[in-house]
C-alpha cells in the first residue's frame, strides 16, 4: 500500500509540474491577458496540491527506504534523496513565490518586463524539477525491477 501511494504521489507531482508548464506555454502562445491571468491563478492554487504531493512522496519514500538498504539500492536511495532536496528547495524557494507573484501581477494586468523575467525563472525552475522528478521516477522503477538498466553493446554490436 505504501509503495503504491509513493508511486501515485510521485506521478501526481510529475503530472502537475508538466501541466503547469504546458498550460503556461499554451496560454502565452494563444491566449489573451485574461486567459493568462486565469492560468496563473490556477497554477498558484494548484501549487498547494503540488507541495502536498511532494511532501507525501518524500514521506512515503523515506518510509519505504528503511534503514538497512545496501548496495545499488542504497546508492539509488541516496541519489533520490539528494534530488528531492533540490526539488523541494526549488519548489519552495523559487516556484511557489514565482507562482504567487505571477498570479498577482497578471491579476493587476502588469504584463511587463518583471512579469516575463519572473516567468522565465519559473520555467527554468520547473524544467529542472521536471527532469529531477522524472529521474527519481526512473530510479524508483529500477529499484522495483520494473525497468532494467540498458545493456551497453560492444563496438561490433554484439552483447
ABEGO torsion letter per residue (X at the ends): XAAAAAAAAAAAAAAAAAAAAAAAAAAAAABBAAAAAAAAAAAAAAAAAAAAAAAAAAAAAAAAAEAABBEAAAAAAAAAAAAAAAAAAAAAAAAAAAAAAAAAAAAAGBBBAAAAAAAAAAAAAAAAAAAAAAAAAAAAAAAAGABBBBBBBBAAGBX
